[in-house]
Amino acid sequence: MRVTISCAVLLLCVSFVSSAASAADTPKAAVTGFYNTYIKLKTRGIPSAKELAQYKPYITPELAGLLKSTDDVEIKYKEETKGEVPPLVEGDIFTSLFEGADSFKVLSCDEKGESASCLLEFKNTNPGDGKTFTWKDGVMLVKGKSGWLVSDVEYKGGWDFAVKGNLTDLLKNVIKGDYGY
């Protein structure tokens, strides 16, 4: 009996700790968790189902649904083209720079009720010449039942080939068949 109760208490504690670890009580904590995952995974293009599972603790169900639907479109497109053409979405989708970032810093977060926006500084160091490119992008968040969650990325890159607009519009365009973003 004692062993059963001890196991139940242990499982309850582990469950509580793991859910608390994924719940972000501040916008900065949510953005930091999201981009730490991004840096670890080095995601380019649409995240696979396995990658998406690692982002889910930090993103809204709506954003997760858009990413899943876009991945489904990519899978279908790959089957239809027998993998002989590039994916519909190439490069980084979580920052303005096609090559993506290798580091980030949260510069500020502005909370307004149940929503927030954060400004981040990203860096990408070219392995060839060692030069570092620095830029800023924005992240939108909403407060959910379990804490703050990333709902969108606002691309702020001002150079010629920067991704423009925001992440959710990019995903919606791919889903509806508008591949020009």
C-alpha positions in Angstrom: 0.0 0.0 0.0 2.8 2.4 0.9 4.6 1.7 -2.3 1.4 2.4 -4.3 0.9 5.7 -2.6 4.5 6.6 -2.9 4.4 5.9 -6.7 1.2 7.9 -7.1 2.7 10.9 -5.2 5.9 10.6 -7.3 4.0 10.5 -10.6 1.9 13.5 -9.5 5.0 15.5 -8.6 6.7 14.6 -11.9 3.5 15.6 -13.8 3.3 18.9 -12.0 7.0 19.8 -12.5 6.9 18.9 -16.3 3.7 21.0 -16.8 5.1 23.9 -14.8 8.3 23.7 -16.9 6.4 24.3 -20.1 4.1 27.0 -18.8 5.5 30.5 -19.2 4.4 33.0 -16.6 5.9 35.9 -18.6 6.1 36.8 -22.3 9.9 36.8 -22.1 9.9 33.3 -20.7 7.7 32.0 -23.5 9.8 33.7 -26.2 13.0 32.5 -24.6 11.7 28.9 -24.4 10.5 29.0 -28.0 13.7 30.4 -29.5 15.9 28.1 -27.3 14.0 25.3 -29.0 14.5 26.9 -32.4 18.3 27.3 -31.8 18.5 23.7 -30.6 16.5 22.2 -33.6 17.9 24.5 -36.3 14.5 24.3 -38.0 14.5 25.4 -41.7 11.3 25.3 -43.7 8.2 24.0 -42.1 8.8 22.0 -38.9 8.3 18.3 -39.1 5.7 16.6 -36.8 8.5 15.6 -34.5 9.9 19.2 -34.4 6.4 20.7 -34.0 5.9 18.5 -30.9 8.9 20.3 -29.3 7.6 23.8 -30.2 4.0 23.1 -28.9 4.6 24.0 -25.2 5.4 27.5 -26.4 2.9 28.2 -29.2 -0.8 28.7 -29.4 -3.0 25.8 -30.6 -3.9 28.0 -33.6 -0.3 28.5 -34.6 0.4 24.8 -34.1 -2.6 24.0 -36.3 -1.3 26.3 -39.1 2.1 24.7 -38.9 0.6 21.2 -39.1 -1.7 22.1 -42.0 1.3 23.6 -43.9 3.4 20.5 -43.2 0.5 18.4 -44.6 0.5 20.6 -47.8 4.3 20.2 -48.1 4.0 16.4 -47.7 1.3 16.2 -50.4 3.4 18.5 -52.7 6.5 16.3 -52.2 4.4 13.2 -53.1 2.9 14.9 -56.2 6.3 16.1 -57.5 8.0 12.9 -56.5 10.5 15.0 -54.5 12.0 16.4 -57.7 11.5 20.0 -56.8 12.3 22.1 -53.8 9.8 22.4 -50.9 7.2 25.1 -51.1 8.8 26.9 -48.1 12.5 27.0 -47.9 14.8 28.6 -45.3 13.9 30.0 -41.9 10.3 30.8 -41.1 10.8 32.0 -37.5 13.0 35.0 -38.4 13.4 37.4 -41.4 16.7 35.9 -42.5 16.6 32.9 -44.9 19.6 31.3 -43.3 18.2 31.8 -39.8 19.7 32.8 -36.5 22.4 31.1 -34.3 21.7 33.4 -31.3 19.0 35.7 -30.0 18.4 38.2 -27.3 15.0 39.5 -26.0 15.3 43.3 -26.1 11.8 44.1 -24.7 8.3 42.9 -24.1 5.2 45.0 -23.9 2.2 43.4 -22.1 -1.3 44.7 -22.8 -3.9 42.6 -20.9 -4.1 39.1 -22.5 -1.7 40.0 -25.3 2.0 41.0 -25.6 4.6 41.8 -28.1 8.4 41.3 -27.8 11.2 42.7 -29.8 14.2 40.4 -30.3 17.7 40.8 -31.7 19.0 37.9 -33.8 22.5 37.1 -35.0 23.8 34.9 -37.7 27.5 34.3 -38.1 28.7 33.2 -41.5 31.0 30.2 -41.0 32.9 31.1 -44.2 34.1 34.6 -43.3 33.1 34.8 -39.6 31.1 38.0 -40.2 28.0 38.4 -38.0 24.7 39.8 -39.4 22.4 41.3 -36.8 18.7 42.2 -37.2 15.4 42.5 -35.2 12.1 40.8 -35.5 8.9 40.9 -33.4 7.0 38.1 -31.7 3.3 38.3 -30.7 1.9 36.4 -27.7 -1.3 35.7 -26.0 -2.0 34.6 -22.5 -3.6 31.1 -22.4 -4.8 29.0 -19.5 -1.3 27.6 -19.0 0.6 30.9 -19.5 2.0 32.9 -22.3 2.2 31.4 -25.8 3.7 32.6 -29.1 0.9 33.4 -31.6 2.9 35.0 -34.5 6.2 36.3 -35.7 6.5 39.7 -37.3 9.3 39.9 -39.8 11.0 43.2 -39.5 14.1 42.7 -41.8 14.6 45.7 -44.0 17.0 44.2 -46.6 16.0 43.2 -50.2 15.5 39.5 -49.7 14.2 39.5 -46.1 11.0 37.6 -45.4 8.2 40.2 -45.2 4.9 40.3 -43.3 4.2 37.8 -40.6 4.4 34.0 -40.0 0.7 33.3 -39.8 0.0 35.0 -43.2 2.8 33.1 -44.8 1.4 29.8 -43.5 -2.2 30.7 -44.5 -1.0 31.6 -48.1 0.8 28.2 -48.5 -2.3 26.3 -47.2 -4.6 28.1 -49.7 -2.1 27.5 -52.6 -0.6 30.9 -52.9 3.1 30.0 -53.0 4.3 33.5 -53.7 3.7 34.2 -50.0 
